[in-house]
Amino acid sequence: MKRKTRLEIIGYLFFASFVLILLRLAFLQIKQAPELKRKARVKNYREISQPAPRGAIYDRENRLLAVSIPYYDLFAESKNIKETPAVVAGKIAPIIKESPAKLIANFSSGKGFWLKRRLPYEDYIAIKKLAVEGIVLEEIFVRSFPEGKIASHIIGLVNTDGKGLEGIEKQYNHLLSGRAGKIFSLKDGKQNFVTSLNKGVPAQPGQDIFLTIDIKVQRILEEEIEKVFKEYAARGASGIVLDANNGEVLALANRPNYDPNPPVTSSLDCRRNRAVTDVFEPGSVFKVVTAAAVLQAGVVKPEDKFFCENGKYFVQNHFIHDTHPYGTIPFREVIAKSSNIGTVKAAAKLGKERMYDYAASFGFGEKTGIDLPGEVSGTLRPLSRWTSYSMTSIPYGQEISATLLQCAVSLGAIVNGGNLYQPCLLKGIRDNHGRFMPGRKTVLPLRRVISQATSDTLIPILVEAASEEGTAQQAAIPGYCVGGKTGTAQKWEKGKGYSKRNYIASFSGFIKTPSRNLVICVMVDEPRGASYYGGVVAGPAFNRIGQRTVLALGIAPDQP
């Protein structure tokens, strides 16, 4: 073989080897780079997770409702401890209030173990000053709710991993949750950590949330709902205070309630947000919707007379009863005195198609869209499933179910002049740069359900219901325009029909002033005692909540 040929072959071999080396390097540095980096970190670094605190929760006036407090878990890596077990135990035992003998035994085992969970900051500083090798402090965050049980059904709670389980904590978990960081601590040749050569990704705290609730009003509502709940030995109770002009929830409370602070020991029944998850037949409270419908449609005027059959009316093969016998009275008194018979006769002029359309327009049969988990839609059956009895039941709140929130939202539309708003709890968000963003870009109604003229006509009728002539005399507040509707609904028992002893007592009312329109709804489930009527049970609670709320919000009286 000629010398030139041999040189060419050698050159080709060198070139091929060079190309193979380049391909191998490319494979290692591009394809396998992530895996090789991971293996290098495992071998040469210790990866330490750095937890991120959840964002805080505030009320509308920047008062703290939920916050993450730093604590520290204390861990012993016995094999890395240089000093004798007795010496280390003597230093640490007094701080964590543990038996020195027990610590000596654990240190002598050579195994790793948790010394103490959730050390407070003062103990953390004391142990850190000791600088004992092999003693590791890991930061954790524990959720704290300064108000305890107050607003627990709104705020909710978190699990041991800091994830939202109920309420706002669950609804806005994606905003409140921060992003955990990582610290990579370099090991030297003897597998000791080089603290000066740490690197990683810092933790990013969650965003802060500001709610529409006013904690002063919330405390008032909690106290009064607790009072009526205990006074009537009820199965449950709920209350809502709503700003009718924009749908903002100022307060929401339920009984029974619970303390979300860890450890949480409450039952699921106590944690249930009854105001948005429990439905009931609204009874006479629904007459407000029927009244709005017939007035808006123009089929009835306030002074139109209706014969109320002296309290007993046979129609569609069954009797309708009134609590008191009435003869011929104007429609305004039909509503103020809560006549089932007069309401059914007025609704007959409307017809079932329009009755259904107005009920649906007011939001019955669909979720309100409030920013809380677990809301249900209630029941408004489609027209195809209405029976011959439906128009003698639905106008006064039977054969239909609703949540207390739906009742509040529908009344709000009447009070504010006819606009139905979506209720909300999120006032705003503050990001990690301190920038504040409103919870809603615009506050626009979902739809108009009645005209301003119909609202102006109906409000005096509802005010009359809270006067000496109406069924809610105990709801009146001197100096303020107060109106509303009582509800006393029999509970439906499966297989038995309407109960003769179990009732829902409720009152849906409003306080209308030049500066603010408030809706306050109270519901008491199965009250026990001398009375079960909405005007007697829920009306006084509305009165106390209303009087205290206008004082707390600084709303001056505008009437003699």
Steps between C-alpha positions, in 0.01 A plus 500: 500500500636837406596748768247756370218248523594409857498867599155550345357201690650629826354845426156354439518306823600811696217697338245225572620481862472878533144495361405219739644692794308812396176300470559344840566839657187641338300204629633545853467879510161527331307178532631375833588835657192526728547149636873546553439830680246328722747223587771757570268689733412181685867409539647842568211702639230465758168634372302681770145609430420854608125534573310807387248673726140524380365842430312672780124561498355837609153650530393807301663733757837318494439311824685169516291181473757232406880491501783246475726500807855358475591209725796263496537122504810371682673191357804309626747334261667289768780373275612859431507611864863555608446561872404229747127421539506617862647840410252560214205383710605735781494796261172425320276335765431821702397690186255243362392388850589135445661237724884497459507123554258446213706719268825323595342165410382633163833664418685177588290301250680657206169549318331816387185610683272799558586676823211747505227620263379859471761676708419868555737767376659559842601135532624500142737789575624335821583172323654674200740682732626164629626416148503126572608294200239238404207701641286623210227766516240504221260790458129428460191720491185443705173670406349715772152656516506786753120527516452130581146388419402841363441480122623139495250401229626782280875469557514120521804300609811322369639149539832408662676564169360853484252434219155661518217262590201728553379852434719774356810295586381241248337733246813712459762241589677574170551862607577441867746217440858612460773326301739290707871575465804271495842532660786285372771464769838382366679199657877478525707184443417375850126553438488798736290801397672817386254763625671784315435335163120477506290588199144442382164654422340724766147431619225728368223588748135477401291803413292682760121506469259769617137400556179702477398406854518750785618319812297736723179406319612137494535494880153651537347240271684215675377611843137539395487173302652324803233656721201391290658158441525435874176672600293272276716189540509489120654239276683772311498871420646732238525871434622727220563874473524610135565834333207516256669760278790280387454147636783520753457269799564697820444203730394135487462264796367154580428290805644264596845636418862400569850625579731465197818536709704178517441243620157502335271258685161611368256274316408541134152609611647798687714594201208500257428847364121471527431842348626378161481118522161437667170553321154547646159595374501878550129513577354848529838665435444404135184713492732796443594352161136427416405856593780643288392283206131595500578870550767503228271316256225752573236235577453625859510841665564561872137600568337215302269305730521126564254287694707282733220253571511567874811285534398178317497455124419180311677492163640220278349240735681619811475775759727803535502655846595838642630538856227761564160530328481795261211615288543744211827695530719697256805331352740709708342346810508155344880525509528694826269254681651202311181348361570178310155511342528858376849431363379195304209696354734782394745253342214342302472829306866461404488141373752222555726589206568850625513378862780265402683764296503752785611241757787397271587863429536566874758220514302210641601161366859610426810571704562861594867466402639607837872433539459224760527125444202266536220732387185324378239625255177421681197374309275669246349224292456562125145573385471152349512361854247738656179335611150638531586582863816697422333839448324456835831428678795673335365859534531476879826303507414132489617254231812714469823493701770760548802588709497792740747674271258475205230660714736785592611560140142504365388749767804714424380539141170643623663737748761647262250586227479177303858381431612148585864490611729202537601478868872512570755479781823599324568872537854496367841334472846626596785333315861448615599841365242678715270577208128495577256364243121516546315170522259605226596721208149645480198477728220442253167325564435161345166625369207727574207304641247776569475870426579783737129585504406148613769514769364834622149351513597180682731644766220685692302173502794319657546787745136448602582135576741627768243737645229441757270379222742239366634162604846627597421771752806412711734569204437876487791733590400855602648769276570269205310377198468131580303238311499134420310177508459227754513132414359206692547191287406144589785257437438220254548154649559221252210258492295715740440829320517837672591474868263617773782573747820586308521846346745746346452846651652781295500870437639673192513873554672822401610834636473766231684830550627774267859384553464123510255217435549195719333161476495286815369144492456267796401133487436270799471127432250314720456751783364353823302694755190713530498600133636398162372795293754697299377833632542389862819293470703668223346851502651610834840363396480711182411801715800458732740434212367801310517743793854401590617495137387855418683621811816304410499638145412853606175512301292784643119480525314692232141475624313641801 
